[in-house]
Amino acid sequence: NILFKHKIVALTLFCLFTVPTRPPQQVQGIKQSSTSLLITWITVPSGHAHGVIIGFNVYVNNGSVRVLSTSVNNAVLTGLNKYTQYTVQVSANTSTGEGPRSSPISVWTDEDSE
């Protein structure tokens, strides 16, 4: 006759998803033409996403702010002014919200299309 004693333990796990605590890294801008730029970046460093990265916001400013949302690690900005300096920042989003913006970079469009 074997008597088993079972201890029942209740375990509750909390998953706290928040916004990313670091911005995307290595943001770069490349001239595509006199009216377009290619912006590239590396996603948020592991351990700082605090959830699944579902997209990115690209902020473009040359007097007014334009925001482009994308789910990939690059964006082509079109319809820009010729030979104009633009300031660009990128942020990452989880389902909870938006993380911090990257440090701003400055990128110039070309003088003329080739």
N, C-alpha and C positions, 0 to 999 in steps of 0.2 A: 504494500500500500504506500504509494508515494503522494505526498502532499506538496503542491506547488503554491508558493506565495508569489503573487504578482504585484508589483508596485506600478501603479499607473501615474505617469508624470504628464502633466499638461505643459506643452511648450507652445508659446506664442512668439511668432517672429514678426517683427515690424520692419518693413522695407520703406525707408524714407527716401523718396525720390524728390530731389530739389533741382534747382537750375544749376548749370555748370558753374564752377567756381574759377575757371580759367578760360580765356578766350582761345579761338583757333590760333595756331602758330604759323610762323614763316609766311605771312601774307606778302604776296608779290604782285606787282602790276607790270604788264607787258603791253607795249603799243601794238595794236593790230592794224590800225589805219588812222586817218585824220579824224575819224568820228567814232572809233571803238577801242576799247581796252579789254584785255583778258586779265582777270583777277584770279589768283590761285592761292591755296592755303592748305595746311595740314590740320586735321581735326583736333579737338581738345585732347590734351594729354590724358592717358589712361589714369584712372583714379580721381579725375577731376570732372568727369562728365556728370556723375550723380544721377544716372538714368541713361536711357537710350537717346542718342542724338538723332533727332528727327528732321533737322533742317538747319539752315544758316541764313542770316540776314546780312546783306552787303549794303553798307551805308556809303553813299557817294555825295560829296559836298563840294560845290564850287560857288557858293553863295546861297543855294537852296539845297535841301536834303532830299535825296531820292533813295528809296529802300527797295532792294530786290531780294526776294526770297527764293531759295533753291535747296534741293536735297542732296546735291553733289558738292565736291570740294573745288569748284571753280565756277566762274560766271563771266559771260561776255557782256560788257556794257556797250550798248549801241546808242546812236542818236546823240552823241556828244558833240561839243563844239570843237572846231579845228584849233590846233596848237593852244590848248588850254590845260592848265594845271588842275587836277582833281585830287581831293583828299579822300581816301578810302579806308574804311574799317569793316571788320567782319565779326559777327557774334554767332554763337551756336544756341540751338533751342532743344529742350527736352519737352515732354508733354506737360511739364509743370510751368515752363516759361523760358525766358531768354536770359542767357548768361552775359558776362561782361564783354565789351567790345575790345577788339585787338588795338594795339597801338596804331595810330594813324600812319599811313604811308602816302607819299605824294607821287603822282604819276601824270605825265604829260601825254596828250594825244599828239600825233604827227602834224606837221605843217600842212602837207597836202597828200591826197591819196596817190598811190603809185600804181 
